[in-house]
């Protein structure tokens, strides 16, 4: 009996730790045996829009494209400031670079981000953003948040240190934030296959009987896809692909891009490359439900052309390929879209490889 009590206590403490500790579940997924890893639950494993809707026909596991053929290393360091589109990429995806470093836009919320460059090599920065976040990230009030502190120590790259948050922040760090606990509890209890089947049955019933799907998504039957309502609905100020954009808002956004570019160039970056990933609905259905695409990405690309700003453009390619480059139950691209962006990014990057800046 004592052994049983001990085992129950051990199970309880282990579950408590997984629920309360930030990153615990992701750490277990990353460090578990490769045979076990696929069975670890994950909120996003089948698609971020599937996670809202639980419509099983849009359920699919994410995969990534293969990196290009390797080539000799050059005197070029690559830095990437981006989001979940750029996060899976690493040094192998950009053949020829010496060092690679990535930082996510979201990490500026909880960390002080410093930048270390090596002036003896070429330093290139790719600033990547999904379309739905462009207007906010490059707005006048937001862009200064991403102007990093410079570092004189350590290897070239981004260096993150946690922001000081006082006693309450320290307590949250070790005891766990309520939001983290809720998410981890959701993963442990409600993201396994048995529960997902129940959720799928309920979602299918609500759609069939009441004509309802989750408020966060819209079905696009013609393309057998889900779309994120934030990008299709006119009510969303920043994220909508169809909310009209004034010339002043466009100019404010481009001026924010130029401010960030100028800052990084003063900080030791030789070449800044912008890369904007279209919302699926922008490329697939620019006239979705009789609405008119606001042309955000083409308008900014026209401005970049006029100012001779380097950028990776996939908008026209994605508009031709449409649903062939996006996942059906997710806001992200599939391996076709990822591989196409990787190829075009390397074409732009290749113009910088091996060039040593003037001393």
C-alpha positions as CSV (number, residue, x, y, z in Angstrom):
1,X,0.0,0.0,0.0
2,X,2.8,2.4,0.8
3,X,4.4,1.6,-2.5
4,X,1.1,2.5,-4.3
5,X,0.9,5.8,-2.4
6,X,4.5,6.6,-3.3
7,X,3.8,5.8,-7.0
8,X,0.7,8.0,-7.0
9,X,2.6,10.8,-5.3
10,X,5.4,10.5,-7.8
11,X,2.9,10.6,-10.7
12,X,1.2,13.6,-9.2
13,X,4.4,15.5,-8.7
14,X,5.6,14.7,-12.3
15,X,2.3,15.9,-13.8
16,X,2.4,19.0,-11.6
17,X,5.9,19.8,-12.9
18,X,4.9,19.3,-16.5
19,X,2.0,21.5,-16.1
20,X,3.6,24.3,-14.2
21,X,7.1,24.6,-15.6
22,X,7.3,26.7,-18.8
23,X,8.7,24.7,-21.7
24,X,8.6,21.4,-19.8
25,X,6.5,19.5,-22.3
26,X,8.4,20.9,-25.3
27,X,11.7,19.8,-23.6
28,X,10.3,16.3,-23.1
29,X,9.3,16.2,-26.8
30,X,12.7,17.4,-28.0
31,X,14.7,15.1,-25.8
32,X,12.7,11.9,-25.8
33,X,13.6,8.8,-27.9
34,X,12.9,9.3,-31.6
35,X,10.5,6.3,-31.4
36,X,8.5,7.9,-28.6
37,X,8.6,11.5,-29.8
38,X,5.7,11.3,-32.3
39,X,3.3,10.2,-29.5
40,X,4.0,13.2,-27.3
41,X,0.9,15.5,-27.4
42,X,1.3,18.9,-29.0
43,X,-1.3,21.6,-29.5
44,X,0.0,22.4,-33.0
45,X,1.0,18.9,-34.3
46,X,-2.0,18.7,-36.7
47,X,-2.3,22.4,-37.6
48,X,-3.1,25.6,-35.8
49,X,-6.5,26.0,-37.4
50,X,-7.4,22.3,-36.9
51,X,-6.7,23.0,-33.2
52,X,-9.5,25.5,-33.1
53,X,-12.0,23.6,-35.3
54,X,-11.2,19.9,-34.7
55,X,-12.6,19.2,-38.2
56,X,-10.8,15.9,-39.0
57,X,-10.6,16.4,-42.8
58,X,-8.2,19.3,-42.2
59,X,-6.0,17.3,-39.8
60,X,-2.5,16.7,-41.1
61,X,1.0,16.4,-39.6
62,X,3.5,19.1,-40.4
63,X,6.7,18.3,-42.3
64,X,9.6,20.4,-43.5
65,X,11.5,20.6,-46.8
66,X,15.0,19.3,-47.3
67,X,17.9,21.8,-47.1
68,X,19.8,22.6,-50.4
69,X,23.0,21.0,-51.4
70,X,25.9,22.1,-49.2
71,X,28.6,24.3,-50.6
72,X,31.9,25.7,-49.2
73,X,31.6,28.1,-46.3
74,X,32.1,31.8,-47.0
75,X,32.9,34.8,-44.8
76,X,29.3,35.6,-44.2
77,X,27.2,35.5,-41.0
78,X,23.5,35.3,-41.3
79,X,21.0,36.7,-38.7
80,X,17.3,36.1,-38.9
81,X,14.6,38.1,-37.1
82,X,11.4,36.3,-37.8
83,X,8.3,34.3,-36.6
84,X,7.0,30.8,-36.9
85,X,7.7,30.7,-40.7
86,X,11.4,31.2,-40.3
87,X,11.8,29.4,-37.0
88,X,12.4,25.9,-38.5
89,X,15.3,27.1,-40.6
90,X,18.9,26.8,-39.6
91,X,22.4,27.0,-41.0
92,X,22.0,24.0,-43.4
93,X,19.1,25.8,-45.1
94,X,21.5,28.6,-46.2
95,X,24.5,27.0,-47.8
96,X,27.8,28.9,-47.6
97,X,27.2,30.9,-44.5
98,X,29.7,30.8,-41.6
99,X,27.4,31.4,-38.7
100,X,23.6,31.4,-38.3
101,X,21.5,33.0,-35.5
102,X,17.7,33.4,-35.2
103,X,15.5,35.4,-32.8
104,X,11.7,35.4,-32.7
105,X,9.7,38.7,-32.6
106,X,7.9,37.3,-29.6
107,X,11.1,36.9,-27.6
108,X,11.3,40.6,-27.2
109,X,8.4,40.5,-24.7
110,X,10.3,38.5,-22.1
111,X,14.0,39.0,-22.9
112,X,16.5,41.6,-23.5
113,X,17.9,40.8,-26.9
114,X,21.5,41.8,-27.7
115,X,23.3,41.6,-31.1
116,X,27.0,40.7,-31.6
117,X,28.5,41.0,-35.0
118,X,32.0,40.4,-36.4
119,X,33.2,43.3,-38.5
120,X,35.8,41.2,-40.4
121,X,33.0,39.3,-42.3
122,X,29.9,40.1,-44.2
123,X,26.9,40.4,-41.8
124,X,23.4,39.8,-43.4
125,X,20.1,40.1,-41.7
126,X,16.8,38.7,-43.0
127,X,13.7,40.4,-41.4
128,X,10.9,38.0,-42.0
129,X,7.2,38.5,-41.1
130,X,3.9,36.9,-41.9
131,X,1.6,39.3,-43.6
132,X,-1.0,39.5,-40.8
133,X,1.6,41.0,-38.4
134,X,3.3,43.5,-40.8
135,X,1.2,46.6,-40.0
136,X,1.6,46.3,-36.3
137,X,5.3,45.2,-36.2
138,X,6.4,48.1,-38.4
139,X,4.1,50.8,-37.0
140,X,5.7,53.9,-35.5
141,X,4.9,52.9,-31.9
142,X,6.1,49.3,-32.2
143,X,9.2,49.3,-34.4
144,X,11.5,50.8,-31.7
145,X,10.9,47.7,-29.5
146,X,13.0,45.7,-31.9
147,X,16.1,47.9,-31.9
148,X,18.5,45.7,-30.1
149,X,21.2,46.3,-27.5
150,X,24.7,45.7,-28.8
151,X,27.1,43.2,-27.2
152,X,30.9,43.2,-27.2
153,X,31.1,39.7,-25.7
154,X,30.3,36.2,-26.9
155,X,30.1,34.7,-30.3
156,X,28.4,36.5,-33.2
157,X,24.6,36.2,-33.0
158,X,21.6,37.1,-30.9
159,X,22.0,36.9,-27.1
160,X,19.0,36.7,-24.9
161,X,18.8,37.5,-21.1
162,X,15.6,37.4,-19.2
163,X,14.2,40.8,-18.2
164,X,14.1,41.6,-14.5
165,X,10.5,41.4,-13.3
166,X,10.9,41.7,-9.5
167,X,9.6,39.2,-6.9
168,X,6.4,38.4,-8.8
169,X,8.3,37.6,-12.0
170,X,10.8,35.4,-10.1
171,X,7.9,33.6,-8.5
172,X,6.3,33.0,-11.9
173,X,9.5,31.8,-13.3
174,X,9.8,28.9,-10.8
175,X,6.2,28.3,-9.9
176,X,4.8,28.8,-13.4
177,X,2.4,31.3,-14.9
178,X,-1.3,30.5,-14.9
179,X,-1.4,30.8,-18.8
180,X,1.4,28.3,-19.0
181,X,-0.3,25.9,-16.6
182,X,-3.6,26.1,-18.6
183,X,-1.9,25.4,-21.9
184,X,0.2,22.5,-20.5
185,X,-2.8,21.0,-18.8
186,X,-4.7,21.2,-22.1
187,X,-1.9,19.4,-23.9
188,X,-1.6,16.6,-21.3
189,X,-5.3,16.0,-20.8
190,X,-7.0,17.0,-24.1
191,X,-4.5,16.6,-26.9
192,X,-4.2,12.8,-27.0
193,X,-5.7,10.8,-29.8
194,X,-8.7,9.5,-27.7
195,X,-9.9,12.9,-26.7
196,X,-9.2,14.4,-30.2
197,X,-11.6,11.8,-31.6
198,X,-14.4,13.0,-29.2
199,X,-13.7,16.6,-30.2
200,X,-13.8,15.7,-33.9
201,X,-17.2,14.0,-33.5
202,X,-18.6,17.0,-31.6
203,X,-17.2,19.4,-34.2
204,X,-18.7,17.4,-37.1
205,X,-22.1,17.2,-35.3
206,X,-22.2,21.0,-34.7
207,X,-21.3,21.6,-38.4
208,X,-23.8,19.1,-39.8
209,X,-26.7,19.9,-37.5
210,X,-26.3,23.5,-36.6
211,X,-24.0,24.8,-39.4
212,X,-21.5,26.0,-36.9
213,X,-17.7,25.9,-36.9
214,X,-15.2,27.4,-34.5
215,X,-15.4,31.2,-34.4
216,X,-11.6,31.5,-35.2
217,X,-11.9,29.9,-38.6
218,X,-13.8,29.9,-41.8
219,X,-14.2,26.9,-44.2
220,X,-13.3,27.4,-47.8
221,X,-14.9,24.3,-49.4
222,X,-13.8,25.2,-52.9
223,X,-10.2,24.7,-51.9
224,X,-10.8,22.2,-49.2
225,X,-9.1,24.5,-46.7
226,X,-9.6,26.4,-43.4
227,X,-8.9,30.1,-43.3
228,X,-8.1,32.2,-40.2
229,X,-11.0,34.6,-39.6
230,X,-8.5,37.3,-38.4
231,X,-7.3,37.5,-42.0
232,X,-10.7,37.2,-43.8
233,X,-12.8,39.5,-41.6
234,X,-12.9,43.2,-42.3
235,X,-13.2,44.0,-38.5
236,X,-9.6,43.2,-37.8
237,X,-7.6,46.4,-37.9
238,X,-4.1,44.9,-38.5
239,X,-4.5,41.3,-39.6
240,X,-7.3,41.4,-42.2
241,X,-6.2,41.0,-45.9
242,X,-9.3,42.9,-46.9
243,X,-9.5,45.9,-44.7
244,X,-8.5,49.0,-46.8
245,X,-5.1,50.5,-46.1
246,X,-4.7,54.2,-46.5
247,X,-1.6,55.7,-48.2
248,X,-0.6,57.2,-44.9
249,X,-0.7,53.8,-43.1
250,X,1.3,52.3,-46.0
251,X,3.9,55.0,-45.7
252,X,4.1,54.7,-41.9
253,X,4.7,51.0,-42.3
254,X,7.4,51.5,-44.9
255,X,9.0,54.2,-42.9
256,X,9.1,51.8,-39.9
257,X,10.9,49.3,-42.1
258,X,13.4,51.9,-43.1
259,X,14.0,52.9,-39.5
260,X,14.7,49.3,-38.6
261,X,16.9,48.8,-41.6
262,X,19.0,52.0,-40.8
263,X,19.3,50.9,-37.1
264,X,20.7,47.5,-38.0
265,X,23.1,48.9,-40.5
266,X,24.5,51.2,-37.9
267,X,24.7,48.2,-35.5
268,X,27.1,46.3,-37.9
269,X,24.7,44.7,-40.4
270,X,25.9,45.2,-44.0
271,X,22.8,44.0,-45.8
272,X,19.2,43.9,-44.6
273,X,16.8,41.7,-46.5
274,X,13.0,41.8,-45.9
275,X,10.8,38.8,-46.4
276,X,7.0,38.9,-46.2
277,X,4.9,35.7,-46.2
278,X,1.4,36.2,-47.6
279,X,-1.7,35.3,-45.7
280,X,-3.1,32.2,-47.4
281,X,-6.3,34.0,-48.3
282,X,-4.3,36.8,-49.9
283,X,-2.7,34.4,-52.4
284,X,-5.4,31.9,-52.8
285,X,-8.6,34.0,-53.0
286,X,-7.9,37.8,-53.4
287,X,-11.6,38.3,-54.0
288,X,-12.8,36.0,-51.2
289,X,-16.6,36.4,-50.7
290,X,-16.7,39.4,-52.9
291,X,-14.1,41.3,-50.9
292,X,-11.0,43.1,-52.3
293,X,-7.5,42.3,-51.2
294,X,-5.8,45.4,-49.8
295,X,-2.6,44.6,-51.8
296,X,-0.4,45.2,-48.7
297,X,2.6,43.0,-49.8
298,X,2.6,44.2,-53.5
299,X,2.4,47.8,-52.3
300,X,5.4,47.4,-50.0
301,X,7.3,45.6,-52.6
302,X,6.8,48.5,-55.0
303,X,8.2,50.8,-52.3
304,X,11.2,48.5,-51.8
305,X,11.8,48.5,-55.5
306,X,11.8,52.3,-55.6
307,X,14.2,52.5,-52.7
308,X,16.5,49.6,-53.9
309,X,15.8,47.6,-50.7
310,X,16.6,43.9,-50.8
311,X,13.7,41.6,-50.3
312,X,12.6,38.0,-50.9
313,X,9.4,38.0,-52.9
314,X,7.1,34.9,-53.1
315,X,3.7,36.7,-53.5
316,X,3.4,36.4,-57.3
317,X,4.6,32.7,-57.1
318,X,2.2,31.9,-54.3
319,X,-0.7,33.6,-56.1
320,X,-0.1,31.4,-59.1
321,X,0.3,28.1,-57.1
322,X,-2.5,29.0,-54.6
323,X,-3.5,26.1,-52.3
324,X,-0.6,24.0,-53.6
325,X,1.8,25.9,-51.2
326,X,-0.3,26.0,-48.0
327,X,-1.5,23.5,-45.5
328,X,-5.2,22.8,-45.4
329,X,-5.7,23.1,-41.6
330,X,-3.0,25.6,-40.8
331,X,-2.0,29.2,-41.4
332,X,1.4,28.1,-42.6
333,X,2.9,26.8,-45.8
334,X,3.4,23.2,-46.7
335,X,6.7,21.7,-47.9
336,X,6.2,23.1,-51.4
337,X,5.8,26.7,-50.1
338,X,8.7,26.3,-47.7
339,X,11.0,24.9,-50.4
340,X,10.1,27.7,-52.8
341,X,10.8,30.4,-50.2
342,X,14.0,28.7,-49.2
343,X,15.1,28.7,-52.9
344,X,14.3,32.4,-53.4
345,X,15.8,33.5,-50.2
346,X,19.1,31.8,-51.1
347,X,19.1,33.5,-54.5
348,X,18.9,36.9,-52.8
349,X,21.4,35.8,-50.1
350,X,23.9,34.5,-52.7
351,X,24.5,38.1,-53.8
352,X,26.0,38.8,-50.4
353,X,28.0,35.6,-49.8
354,X,31.8,36.0,-49.7
355,X,31.8,39.8,-49.8
356,X,34.0,41.4,-47.1
357,X,33.0,44.9,-46.1
358,X,35.4,47.8,-46.5
359,X,37.5,48.4,-43.4
